[in-house]
Amino acid sequence: MRCLLPLLLAMLAAPIAAQAPLDIAIERRLALLLDLEVGDTVALGTETDGASRTARVGAIYEPLADPATIMRQDYRVRLHLPELAELLGTPDRVDRIGLAVVPGVDPAVAAEQLQRTAFGYDLLPTAEVAAESSTTFLVVSRFHRAIAVISILASAIFLLCLMLLKIEARRLDVAMLRFTGISRRTVAAALILEATVIAGVGSVVGAVLAAGASAAVNWHYRRLFDTTLLFSLLTADTVLWAVGLSVVLGVATGAIAAWRLVRQSPLTLWGRAG
């Protein structure tokens, strides 16, 4: 069993003890920072001004990306649990232990049965621990959802204003079409078709810009934090939903503007256009 330890590590300056060195695993960022390789010898200690045991770098690993710890920028080293307890001077004491159950066993039932065997600790299923630790991210997600709803409403109003202005500028064209005998329905259909094409093209351009912005965000923050964590995720469902919403809004606003224009008589349109 291995345990994570916030690192208090210095390079070995002199022999510390005759004990055999410990085997440890350090994360890749720490290895790059201290220029360490597998097989190098270091000194471990609980204080920054001294070390009590020598250790040999047995492995260099890449930790799993964790959003909950990405901002702390901790450096970590892994030791065997008995050796960690000896180094800290606190035998038979741990903060957290992970247990895996065999397939088919309900984790909640296993936790309830193990809870009766001793006291002084709490047993929680992994799903419950994840739910508790994700509370902050749920709040942020709801906040972003609220911002998205407000942005969509504001965009719809702005889009409606633009379509009204664009179609109002077509008064002379609409009047000429009506004078030639083309029905209101046909003129309105043509205006709606034009709005649909504009909305479709704008949606594709917006999707391309969103993909580029997402890639730029991931490139920047992955380099900043030296992690494989995704900071911006653009899924196919998100793109389809956004494109569908933009097309629907574009067609709806175009239809409202077109219907408002074709309801007027050709003479009125011609006079106001002049």
C-alpha positions, 0 to 999 in steps of 0.5 A: 500500500502506498501513501501520498506525502507532501514533500520535504526533500533535500539532496543528500549531502552526507551519510545519514545512517547505516540503514538501507535506503528506502525505495520511493516513487516521485512525480514527474514534475518533481523529477524535472524540478530537481533533475532526478532520475531513477536510481538517484539517492536523496534524503528524506525528513520531516523538517526542512533543516534536516533529514533522517533517512536516505531514499532511492528513486525507484520510479517516476510517475505521472499523477492522475489529473485532479481538479481539486488539487490543481491550484495547490501545485503540491509536489508528491512522493510515494512511500510504502506505508510502514516506512512512511509511518516510521519516518513520521514517527507515528506508527499505526496511524493513517488519515485515509485508506482505500479499500476495493471490494470484489465484483458483486459486493455493494460498497454501501453494505460492505461499509456498514458491516465493516463499521461495526467491527471497530470504532474511531474511523468512518467508512464511506463509499467512493461515490459519497466521497466524490459527491462531497468533494465535488460540491464546489464544482456543482456550484460553479456549474450552476453559476455558469448555467445561469450565465448561459441562460442570461446570455442566450436571452440577451443574444436572442433580443439582439438577434431580433433587433438585427433581423428587424433592421435588416429586413426593414432595409428591404422595404423597396425590394419587398414592395417591388415583389408585391407589385409584380403579383408575388404573394405575401406568403412567398415573400415571407418564405424567401425572407425566412429562407435567407434568415435560415441560411445566415443563421446556419452559416453563422452557427458553423463559423461560431462552432469553429471559433469555439473549437479554436478558443477551447484548444487555446485555453487548454494549451495555455493552462496545461502549460501553466500548470504542467498537467494533462487536465482538460480545462475546456471541453467541447463535445459533439452534443454541445456543438449540436445543441448550440447550432440547433439553438442558433438556427432556431433563434435565427429562423424565429427572429427572421419569421417575426421580422418578415411577417411584420414587413409583409403585412403592410401594403405595397404602397405603404412599403414603397412610400416609406422606402422613398 
